[in-house]
């Protein structure tokens, strides 16, 4: 089964070439995606997106990958810049397409609204000027959208004109006028009511601002009103990307929770047969986990701290790591490995 999925066909050729180059670097290094994530400080999920062409890797991730794989960062950065330009052009084309779709939808919606708008600006009915106004059923079909259900002033007049007009256009022409005048008056009344309402809201806001002062009229009291003092017992905020600390990290993946990379260090290690087992500790997260490298499928690794244990196993790669345990300090955790050959070994704690 191939390690990599086929890159999307819609990718720009420059971006596709760049993603392929990243894959070649990872293949030559012999590292799994999890190991690349742990050593670069970018999550496993992010690297899966970068290497599968679903997201363009940021420049910082590229520089970190160059350091991990021993690649000249200058050449890799040059390829990234070309890919970044191609990616930006593709995003711009997508944005323009979506904007055109939104404009088309907005125009269609406004066109539908305009067709039912009723009376025109001059107080006459728009239905009278429509191409179907002269047909016998055209006016009656359009009328219900503006005639009130109780048969108000807009209702009987057009029907009466149609009955007595004998089908001629002369008598029917004045009929829409009452409907237009009535609709215009109603729309004018609603508009004036809205203006009056808005003025009342503004006046109420000004009045409330005046009431909030201390009577000196300069309005500075409201601006200088004291705020609640900050709580001194609030915990310090975690750095961006870090999602847990202490007991909240128990059983969590260190890469997914942002505890690896720049926030983690190897505090102790031991050779177990041909493999190497390490305790990885994050002071920021207050947690530790075990990592095994140069191993073979079937080898297992575990981390223990304060009586709590988490385990991991090597599958198809040469390395693996465990979920996290809470650790108050760097010396609180111990990592052990058991190889398929039966060899066992552990790190020493302080």
C-alpha positions in Angstrom: 0.0 0.0 0.0 1.5 3.4 -1.0 2.4 5.7 1.8 1.1 8.8 0.1 -2.3 9.6 -1.4 -2.5 11.1 -4.9 -2.4 14.9 -4.8 -5.7 16.7 -5.9 -5.9 17.2 -9.6 -7.1 20.8 -9.1 -3.8 21.8 -7.4 -1.7 24.4 -9.2 1.4 22.6 -10.8 3.8 24.7 -8.8 2.0 23.8 -5.5 1.9 20.1 -6.5 5.6 20.1 -7.2 6.3 21.7 -3.9 4.1 19.2 -2.0 5.9 16.3 -3.8 9.3 17.8 -2.8 8.2 17.8 0.9 7.1 14.2 0.6 10.6 13.2 -0.8 12.3 15.0 2.1 10.2 13.1 4.6 10.8 9.8 2.8 14.6 10.3 2.8 14.6 11.2 6.5 12.9 7.9 7.4 10.7 9.7 9.9 7.0 9.2 10.4 4.6 12.1 10.2 4.2 11.9 14.0 8.0 12.2 14.4 8.2 15.1 12.0 5.4 16.8 14.0 7.2 16.2 17.3 10.5 17.6 16.0 9.2 20.6 14.1 6.6 21.8 16.6 3.7 21.6 14.1 0.9 19.1 14.8 0.5 15.8 13.0 -2.8 16.9 11.6 -1.2 20.0 10.1 1.6 18.0 8.4 -0.9 15.6 7.0 -2.7 18.6 5.3 0.6 20.1 4.1 1.8 16.8 2.6 -1.5 15.9 1.0 -1.9 19.3 -0.7 -4.9 20.4 1.3 -3.1 23.4 2.9 0.1 25.3 2.1 2.7 24.9 4.8 3.7 28.2 6.5 7.3 29.3 6.1 8.2 28.5 9.7 7.2 24.8 9.2 9.3 24.7 6.0 12.4 26.0 7.8 11.8 23.6 10.7 11.5 20.7 8.3 14.8 21.7 6.6 16.6 21.6 9.9 15.1 18.2 10.9 16.0 16.6 7.5 19.3 18.3 7.0 18.2 20.2 3.9 19.5 23.6 2.7 16.7 25.9 3.9 17.5 28.5 1.2 16.5 26.2 -1.7 13.4 24.9 0.1 12.4 28.5 1.0 12.7 29.5 -2.7 10.4 26.7 -3.8 8.0 27.7 -1.0 7.8 31.3 -2.2 6.9 30.2 -5.7 4.3 27.9 -4.4 2.9 30.6 -2.1 2.4 32.9 -5.1 0.6 30.2 -7.0 -1.6 29.4 -4.0 -2.5 33.1 -3.6 -3.5 33.3 -7.3 -5.7 30.3 -6.9 -7.3 31.7 -3.8 -7.9 35.1 -5.6 -9.6 33.3 -8.5 -11.8 31.4 -6.1 -12.7 34.6 -4.2 -13.7 36.3 -7.5 -15.9 33.4 -8.5 -17.6 33.3 -5.1 -18.1 37.1 -5.3 -19.7 36.9 -8.7 -22.0 34.2 -7.5 -23.1 36.3 -4.5 -23.7 39.3 -6.7 -25.8 37.2 -9.1 -27.8 35.9 -6.2 -28.3 39.4 -4.7 -29.4 40.8 -8.1 -31.9 37.9 -8.5 -33.3 38.5 -5.0 -33.6 42.3 -5.6 -35.4 41.6 -8.9 -37.9 39.4 -7.2 -38.5 42.0 -4.5 -38.9 44.7 -7.1 -41.6 42.7 -8.9 -43.8 42.7 -5.8 -43.0 46.2 -4.7 -46.5 47.5 -5.5 -47.1 51.2 -6.2 -44.4 53.2 -8.0 -42.7 56.4 -6.9 -45.5 58.5 -8.6 -48.2 56.7 -6.7 -49.4 54.7 -9.7 -49.7 50.9 -9.7 -46.7 49.1 -11.3 -49.1 46.4 -12.3 -50.9 48.8 -14.7 -47.8 49.3 -16.8 -46.9 45.6 -17.0 -47.1 43.9 -20.4 -50.0 41.7 -19.2 -52.1 44.5 -17.7 -54.4 44.6 -20.7 -55.3 40.9 -20.5 -58.5 40.0 -18.8 -57.0 37.7 -16.1 -53.6 39.5 -15.8 -54.8 42.3 -13.5 -56.8 40.1 -11.2 -54.0 37.6 -10.8 -51.5 40.4 -9.7 -54.0 42.3 -7.5 -54.1 40.0 -4.4 -50.4 40.8 -3.5 -51.5 44.4 -2.7 -55.2 44.1 -1.9 -56.0 43.7 1.8 -58.0 40.5 2.7 -61.0 42.5 3.9 -61.6 44.0 0.4 -60.4 47.5 1.3 -60.1 50.5 -1.0 -57.8 48.7 -3.4 -60.2 45.7 -4.0 -63.6 46.6 -5.5 -62.5 49.5 -7.7 -60.4 47.5 -10.2 -63.0 44.7 -10.3 -65.9 47.1 -10.8 -64.0 48.9 -13.6 -63.4 45.6 -15.3 -67.1 44.6 -15.2 -68.4 47.9 -16.5 -65.7 48.6 -19.0 -66.9 46.1 -21.5 -63.3 44.9 -22.1 -62.1 48.3 -23.5 -59.0 49.9 -22.2 -60.6 53.4 -21.7 -62.7 52.8 -18.6 -60.2 50.5 -17.0 -57.3 53.0 -17.0 -58.5 55.2 -14.0 -59.2 52.1 -11.8 -55.6 51.6 -10.5 -55.4 55.2 -9.4 -57.2 54.8 -6.0 -55.1 51.7 -5.3 -51.9 53.7 -6.1 -52.9 56.7 -4.0 -54.0 54.5 -1.1 -50.8 52.5 -1.2 -48.6 55.6 -1.5 -50.3 57.1 1.6 -49.8 53.9 3.6 -46.1 53.7 2.6 -45.6 57.4 3.4 -47.3 56.9 6.8 -45.1 53.9 7.6 -42.0 55.8 6.5 -42.8 58.8 8.7 -43.6 56.4 11.6 -40.1 54.9 11.2 -38.4 58.3 11.1 -40.3 59.4 14.3 -39.4 56.1 16.0 -35.7 56.5 15.1 -35.7 60.1 16.5 -37.3 58.9 19.7 -34.6 56.2 20.1 -31.8 58.9 19.6 -33.5 61.2 22.1 -33.8 58.4 24.6 -30.1 57.6 24.2 -29.0 61.2 24.7 -31.3 61.4 27.8 -29.7 58.3 29.3 -26.2 59.7 28.7 -27.2 62.9 30.5 -28.7 61.0 33.4 -25.4 59.0 33.8 -23.4 62.1 34.5 -22.8 63.8 37.8 -24.6 67.1 36.9 -21.7 69.0 35.6 -22.7 68.7 32.0 -19.4 67.7 30.6 -20.2 64.0 30.3 -16.8 62.9 31.6 -18.2 60.9 34.6 -19.5 58.1 32.3 -16.2 57.7 30.6 -14.3 57.7 33.9 -16.6 55.1 35.6 -14.4 52.6 37.5 -14.0 49.1 36.2 -13.8 45.9 38.3 -10.2 45.2 39.4 -8.6 42.3 37.7 -8.6 39.0 39.5 -5.2 38.2 41.0 -6.0 34.5 41.2 -6.6 33.9 37.5 -4.3 31.4 35.9 -1.8 32.6 33.3 -3.1 32.1 29.7 -1.6 29.3 27.7 0.5 30.1 24.7 -1.3 30.0 21.3 -1.8 26.4 20.2 -1.5 24.8 23.6 -4.8 23.3 24.6 -4.2 21.6 28.0 -2.2 21.7 31.2 -1.7 19.4 34.2 -4.4 16.8 34.7 -6.4 18.0 31.7 -3.5 16.5 29.5 -3.8 13.0 30.9 -4.4 10.5 28.1 -4.1 13.3 25.4 -1.9 13.3 22.3 1.0 15.7 22.9 1.0 16.9 19.3 -2.7 17.4 19.0 -2.7 19.4 22.3 0.3 21.6 21.2 2.6 20.3 24.0 5.4 19.1 21.6 7.8 20.9 19.5 9.2 24.1 21.0 7.4 23.4 24.3 9.0 19.9 24.9 12.5 18.7 25.8 14.0 15.3 26.4 14.8 15.1 30.2 16.1 11.5 30.3 16.9 8.6 27.9 18.1 5.1 27.9 19.2 2.5 25.3 17.1 -0.6 25.2 18.7 -3.1 22.8 18.9 -1.3 19.5 16.2 1.1 20.4 16.2 4.4 22.3 13.6 5.4 24.9 13.1 8.9 26.1 11.1 10.9 28.6 9.7 14.0 26.8 8.6 16.7 29.2 6.6 20.0 28.7 6.8 22.5 31.5 4.2 24.6 29.7 1.7 21.8 29.8 2.9 20.2 33.1 2.9 16.8 31.4 5.3 14.1 30.2 5.2 11.3 27.6 7.5 8.5 26.4 9.0 8.2 23.0 10.8 5.3 21.4 13.0 5.5 18.2 15.1 3.2 16.1 12.6 0.5 17.0 10.8 -2.3 15.1 7.0 -3.0 14.7 5.6 -4.6 17.8 8.0 -2.8 20.3 6.1 -1.1 23.1 6.8 1.9 25.3 5.1 3.3 28.4 5.3 6.4 30.7 4.7 6.4 34.4 4.2 9.4 36.7 2.6 9.5 40.2 1.2 6.0 39.7 -0.5 6.8 36.3 0.7 4.9 33.2 0.1 5.5 29.5 1.3 3.1 26.7 2.2 3.2 23.0 3.3 0.7 20.4 5.4 0.8 17.2 3.2 -0.1 14.2 4.7 0.4 10.7 7.3 3.0 11.5 10.5 3.0 13.5 9.2 5.2 16.3 6.2 5.8 18.5 5.1 7.8 21.5 2.6 7.5 24.3 -0.3 9.8 25.4 0.6 12.2 28.2 0.6 11.9 32.0 0.5 14.8 34.4 4.0 15.6 35.8 4.8 18.3 38.3 8.4 18.5 37.2 10.9 17.0 34.8 12.1 14.2 37.2 8.6 12.9 38.1 8.2 10.6 35.1 9.9 7.4 34.0 9.8 5.8 30.5 10.2 2.1 29.8 10.4 0.0 26.6 9.7 -3.7 25.9 11.1 -5.0 22.6 9.7 -8.0 20.6 13.0 -9.7 21.4 12.1 -9.7 25.1 14.6 -7.0 26.0 13.3 -4.4 28.6 14.7 -1.2 29.9 13.8 2.1 31.6 15.1 5.6 32.1 16.2 6.6 35.5 14.3 9.3 37.5 15.9 12.0 39.6 
